[in-house]
Amino acid sequence: MKPKISIVIPYFKNKDTISKCLYHIKQQDFKDYQVIIVNDENNAKNPEKIISKAAKNSDLDCVIASYGKNMGASYARNYGANLGKAEYILFLDADCYLYPGMLRECVEQLDDNQDIDFVYGNYRFIEKNSEFISKPFDPYLLETMNYICTMSPLRRTAFDKVKGFIDGQKFFQDWSLFYRMVKAGSQGKWINEFIFSTPLPTETSVSGSQGLTLAEKAKIFRSEHGIEDKSLVVTTLGAPLQAIQRAKMLGADYVGSNLNSRSAVYPIQYQFDNWKGTYLVGCYNSTLDALQNHLSICVGKKIIHFIGTDVFDLISKHPIEQLEVIKEVFKANKAKLFANSSRLVKELVKCGIEAELLFTPIYKIERYKPTAYPKEFSVAIYYSDSNHAHLLNGANGISNLPLIVEVARALPFIKFKFFGGKMKAIKGNIEYCGNIPEDKMSEFISSCSMYLRATIHDGFPQLPIQFMLSGRPTLVSCPDVEMMFADKLSFEEPLKNKVGFYRAKKEMIDKIRAIKEEWEGKPLNEINIWQKEVFKYYSKLLDVNKYKNRIYEVLND
């Protein structure tokens, strides 16, 4: 009977690590595997003795293969893969150590998700207290830099389809493999867990610099794989989803913050010569030091787009003296500033900062289509684990989420669906749905009856528009006149007393009931007529070509 997964380990002068590597394999609770060790040294005899002894000590039945030459890691991996018979393959370096349960987790993910061809995770460096945190799978991001490690279990059929690793490739072997697999139609899935430890790369290792900078290596890689050089890089200090979407609309590279970063600042860690400018989306929670540091590292022309909460932070968290310094920072960097709503432009003017109004488009607006109204009435509410304007506990005094929870409890016959954060739970008529992936958002919106957004300070939020484009009414606190077709609350921030709180609560309850009465049971043809007007208005207001042309006008100015 064939094993489920072939573990292929290239061996090259790894006598100090191979035993520990095999030990960690033996400790896995998943046992349906075969281990293939490929000796890539010129002298086959002596290394084979070391490998055999390590296998015996670890009580593993290993296949040991030698060809008497040093052909390199790519050749060794391909050679070992051809010897294997399993459905899945895991390429494991001889100095890497698997974490407990990793094999079972990865195999189950591949078994349960037939639409994906590989799974990948995070890892730690052995010598230092440092980590590599990957990111959710997105094919577009592979055009800028790799985020998928070689030690990522994959389907043999997908590996064979691209004919494996490229023999003789000096660097970025993992990037090349997964880029080619994705171009051939493969999909991946990120497991946000640490799955192994590995040593830091050295100058001579496959992951080392080999006398070239990261940018120089990347340029060679792009040339070899036919990836077009891009003149703009998009980054962010707190809005990765929006920044990635804008990078795609602009045809730009994306370099964003580490999802689990413990630092308030994420500097761009490499610079490409083809970049003429950096487009910074949002400055959430950005202190003066963070902004100065970021702008000093950004490449070329500095373009900053304020999108809402960042302006609130700028106004509420910085004394006049710091605002004056921030103005000088923008001036010294010759930064071009945009704002996402007319209100934000006016607020920045009060700070002595000039910004141009430029609405950002809805990414792939055409995918939002009206569907039949749900039989069970439900209210969708966005919450966040990091953005203080949308925190569930509201302990900072800036979030209205505690008020909305009180509203939900006062309407037990209506289901409230909170989404956006990590928590998943059902408490009475309140369901915490967790984070909704981008490709599942349309499906989630269709399952809801309306969207409620009561935020103390908003720019020009896109979620209400996405709901309306899907034929769902919205109730918002955003006062901008451009936010058409949405029902408006009379307040953004309830008064800090019981009277103000209960007035706000009553208004919200009354408006939800009114929307329920008006929309419940509405036929699809009426929803379609309303949605067409919404689509016509917002596709013109948030025009993609106008947005793209303006950014590149500034870049090339």
N, C-alpha and C positions, 0 to 999 in steps of 0.2 A: 504493500500500500504506500502511495506517495505521501511524503510529509507535506504539511501545510505551507511551510516557509523554509527557504534555503538561506542560511546565514553565510555570506561569503566574506572571508577575511584575507586581504592581501598582507603578506608578511615580508617585511624588509628591515632587517636589523632591529627587531622588536623583542629581543630576548628578555629584556627587563620588564616588559608589559604584557606579553602574550598570556602568561599564566593567570594574571588578574582579570584579563579580558574574558578568558574562558570560564573563570570562576563565576563571574557575574551572569554569564549565559546560563550556566548550570543552576543558578539560584532563581531563575525565572519560573513562575508557577505554570506557564504554558510550555508544554513539552513536545508538541508535535512539530519538530523542526529537524533539519540536518545542518551540520556545520562543515563548511568547506574552507580549508586554509590553503591559500595559494602562495607557495614560496617563490618570491621574486628576486632571489639572490643568485649571483653567478655560480656560487658553490652550493649545489643542491644537498649534498650529504650532511654536512654539519648542521645547517639550519633545520633539516628534517628531524635530526635527533632532538634538538631543542623543542621543536613543535610537538613531537611524539611524547616527550616527557611531560610537557605542559598539559597535553590532552589526557594522558594517563592520570596525572595528579588531580585533575579536575573531574575525572571519571566521565569524560565525554568521548563518544565514538565519533571521531572526526575523519573526514576525507582529506588527505594531505596530497597536494598536487605540486609537482616541480617541473620546470622545463629548462633548468640550468643556465638561465640568463636573467639579467636585470632589464625587464621590458617596460617597467613603469606601472603606476597604480591603475591606469585605465585598462591596459592590456590584462593585468592580473584580475581585475574585477570581471571583465568580459569572459576571460578564460574560466573563472570559477562559476559564473552564471551559466555557461554552456554545460558544465558538469552537473549542475543542479537539476532537479526534476519537479520542484514544488510549484504551486500556483503563485506564491508570492516570493519576493527576494528582498533580503535586507543586506546591504553592503555595510560592513562594520570595520572601521580601522582597528588595528591590533593594539592600539593604545587608548581605546575608548571603553567606557564601562557603562553598561546598561543599568537603568534603575529598575527596582522591583516592579513587576506587573506590566512593564512597558510592552513586551511582546504580545500579551493577551489583549491589551487595550488596542493596539494597532491592528492586529488581525481581526478583532471583532468589528472595528470601524470599517475595514475593507469588506468584510463579509456582509455587514448590514447596509452598506452604501455601494450598490453596484454601479452607480454613476461616477464614482471616483476611482482613480488609478493609483493614487499614492496618498499617504498621510505623513505629516511632519509635525515637529514640536519645537520646544525650546531646549537649550542645553547650557551647561556650566563649564567654565574653564577650571581645571584642576589646581593650577599653581596660584591663582589669584581669586579673590572674592569678587568675581565678575560673571556676568551672564549674557547670553544672547537670547533676546526675546523676539520671536518671529512675528508674523502678522497674518490676518485672515487671507485666504487664498484669493488672489486677483491676478489674472493673466497679464493685465496691462502693466502692473508694477514690475514684472519680470523684464520689461524693456529697459529699466533703469539700473536695477541691481538685484542680485539674488538674495532670497530670504529663506531658501529651502536647502537644508543640509544633505550631504551625500547619504548620511545614516537615516534615511527615510524609507520605510517599507513600501514596496510598489508591486504592481501586478506584472507578472512575467510577460504577458501578452503586450502590454504597453511598452515595456522595455525592449522587447524584440522588434516592435513596430518601427522604432527609430534606430535599430541596430546597435543599441547599447551606447557605451562611452566611445568617444573618438580617441583612437590610439595615438599616443604621442602628444596629446594636448598638454601644454605646459601649466596652465592655470585655469581656474573657473570651470573645472570638469563637472562639478555638480550643477552650476548655473546652466552650462551647455546642455546637459542631459535633460533637466526639467523644462528648460525653455523649448527644446525640440519636442519633448513629449507633449507640452501644452499646445504648441503649434500644430501638432498632429491630432489634437482633439482631446487630450487627457485633461481631467479635472483633479484637483487636490483638495485636501481638508486639513486645516490646522487644528491640532490638539494643544490647547493652551496649558501644557504641563511640561515639566522638565523630564526628558526621557533618557539622557545620558550625560556623562562628564567626558571632557576631552582636554588634552594639553593645549596650551597656547601655541599657535603656529610659529615656526621659526623661519629664518631667512631662506633656508634651503627646502622647506616643506612645500607640498602642493599648494597650501593656503598662504604661504609666505609671500613676501613682496617680490623676490627674485630680481631685485635690482630695478624694479619699476614701481611707480606710484600706482595707487588704486585707480586713479583717473586714466593713466596710460594703459593699464591692463584692460580697463573697461572699454576704451576706445578701440583697442585691438579686437576685443570680443565682439563689439557691435559691428565692426567691419566684417569679421568672419561670418557673422550670423545675419547680415543684411538688415540690421536695425538702424533706422535713420537717426542722425544726430539731431537733437532738439535744442532750440535756442533759449528756452525758458524752463526754469525749474519752479515748481510749486511746493510750498511748505506751510506749516501751521504751528501755532503754540497751543492748540486745544480743540481744533475742529477737523479731525482727520477725514471723516466721511465727506464733509463738504469740500475739503481741499482736494481729495482724490477725484471727486466728481468734476471739479473745475479743471484739474490737470487733464482729464480725459477730454473735456469740451474744448480745451485750448490746445490739445495735442502736445502737451508739455510733459517733462519728467516730474516725478513726485518723490520728495525726500521728506518724510514726516517724523513726528516724535515717536519715541518708543512707547508702546501702549502701557507698559508697566514701569515707566521711568519714575525714579524717585526724585528726579531733579525738576525744577520749575522751568528749566531752559533746555532746549534741544538744539545744539548747533549743527549745521550741516557738516558732516564728517568728511566729506570729500567734495572736490570741485572739478567739474568738467570744463575743458577749454571751450567747448561749443556753447556753453551757457552765456547768454548776453545779459540776463537779468533774473531776479528772484521775485516771485509773487507770493507774498505772505498773506494767508487767509486767517483772519482772527488773531487776537492777542489776549486770549482769556487769561485772567489772573496774572498778567504780565507786570512785574515790577519794573522800575526804571532800569535797574541793573540787568534784568533779563532782556529787556528791549535793546539796550545798548549792546549787550553781548551778541544778541542774535543779528542785529543789523551789521555789526562789524564783521561777521562771518559770511553773511549773504553775498552771493556772487553778482557782480555787475549792477545793472539798474535795480534800485529797490522800489518795488510796488507793493503797497499795503492796502488791504481791503478790510475795513471795519464792518462787522456784521451783526452787532447788537450788544451782547453782554460785555464785550470788551470796551465799548464806549461808556457803559454804566460804571465799570471798574475804573476807567480813566478818570471819570468825574468824581466818584465817591471815595476812592482810595488814595488819591494823590493831593497833597496840599498845593497851594499856588506855586510855591518855590519849585516843586518837582515838575509841575506842568510846564513851567518856563524852561526847565532843562530839557524836557521831552520835546518841546517845540524846537529847541536848538539841535537836538539829536536828529530830528527829521530834516531840518534845514542843512545840517552838516553832511548828511548822507544823500542829499538831493532826492529824497524819497517822494514819489508820487502817491498821494493818498486818495482812496475812494471810500465811499460809505454806501451801505446797502439800503438806505431809506432817507427820505427828505428830513425826517426828524433827527436822524443821526448827524446829518450835515449841519443842521441848526445847532445841535448840542456841541459839536466840535467847534463851531464858530464862537460859541460862548467861551470856549477854552483858548481862543486865539489860534485855532488850528483849522486850516482850509482843506476841505476834502470835496471831491467831485462826486455827485450822485451817479451811481452806476448799479442798477439792479442786477443780481446774479440769476441766471436762468434756472429753470427746473431741469434737472438732468433726465434725459430721455422722457420728455414730457408726453410723448405719444403713447407710452405704455400705460398711462392712467386713463382707464375707460370706465364708464358707469356700468354698474351691475344691478340686478334686482335688489330691492331693499330687504334687509334681513327680517325674518319673522319675529325674532326676539330683539327688543330695543336695547341697545348698549351704547355707552359713552366711552370713547377712547381718550386717554390722558397720557401725555409724555412725561417721564421722569428720568432723572440722571443720577449716577453715582458720583459724578465729579463736578458738574456745572452747578454752582451754588444757587442759581436762579430756579433750579428744578429738583432740589433735594427733597426727598420724602419727609424727613423729620423736621425740616424747616428751622433747625436750631440756630441757623445763622440770621434769622429774621428777614431774609431776603426772598425766600421761597413761599409761594402761595399753596403748595401741595397740602399742608395740614388743613387749610380751609376746604380744599376740594375733597379730601377724605371725609370731612364733616358733612359736606353736601351729599356724598355718596351714602353715608350712613342714614341720612334723613330721607333717602329715596330707596328703600329696601326692595322695591318692586322693579328697579332698573339695575341692570348689570353695568359695572364700571370696569373697564379694561385698561389697566396701567401698563405701559410698555416703555422700553428704552434702557432700563438698568439690568442688573444681573439677577435680582431676586425673582423667583418663580413660586407663587403660592396662591391659594384661594382662601379668602377670609370673608365668609358671608356672601354678599353681593359684589365684593371687590376681588378681581382676579389680577394678579401681578404676572404678566405674560413674559417678562424678561426682554432681552434684546431681540428685535426683529431684524433678520438679515435683509440687506438691501433688495435681494432678488425675491424676497417673500413679502415685501411691504404692500404691494398691490393686493395680494391675497388677504393680508391682515386687514387692510382698509375696507375691503368688501365685506368682511365679517362684522364690521362695526356700523352703527346707525348714525353717529355724529362724532365730531371731535371738539374737545373743550381745551382751550389753552388760556389760562389766566396767569400771566407772567408779569412780575413787577416792572420789568423793563425789557422790551423786545425791540429788535431791529425791524426786519421785514421777514418773519419766519416763513419757512417753506412748507412745513408740515400741514398747516391749515389749507394751503393752496393745493397740496397733493390730495387731501381729502375731498376738496371741492371738485377737483378735476376728475375724481372717481365717483362723483355724484352724491357726495355726502355733505350735509350742512355742517357748519362750524360756528362755534361761539368763542370769541377771542377778546382779549383786553388790548390788543395792538390798536392804537388810535389812528394810525396812518390812513389818510383818505384813499390812498391807492389800494388798500386791502378791501377790495370790492367783493360783494356777494356774501360776505361773512356777517353774522349777527355780532353786535358789539356790546361788551360790558361797559358800564359807565365808570369803572374804576380800573386802576392797575394795581395800586397798593391800598388795601383796606386800612381804615384808620386804626391806630394802635390803641384801641379801647374796645370794650364789649359791644358798644352800640354800633361802631363802624364794622366790626367783624360780622355781627348778625345781619346788618343791612346788606352787606356784600353776599352773605350766605343766602339770604332770602331772594335777592335779585338773581343769583345764579340758579337757584332751584326753580324760580318762576320761569326763567328763560328756557331751561332744559325741558320743563313740562310743555311750554308753548311749542318748542321745536318738535317734541314727540307727538303732540296733537296734530301739528301741521304735516309732518312727514310720514308718520307711521301708516303703512298701507298704500303709500303713493305709488301709482303704476309706473313701470319702467319708461314708458313713452314720455311721461311728464319729466322724469328725472333726466332723460336724454336731452330734451329741449333746454332745460336749465343748464345742464353741463356744457352744451355747445356754446352758450353765451359765456360761460366761465372760461372755457378753452380759448375762445376767440380773444377775450380780453387779456388773459395772462400770457398767451403765446406772443402777443404783440408787445405787452409791457416788458416782459422778460425775454426779449428777443436774443437768441443765441448768437447770431451773426453780428449784431450790434455790440454785444458784450465782447466777443472775441476780437473784433476789429479794433475796438477801443484799447484793449490791453496791448495788442501788438503795435498800435500806433505809438503808445507810450514807450514800449520796449525799443522801438526803432527810431525814436525821436533823438 
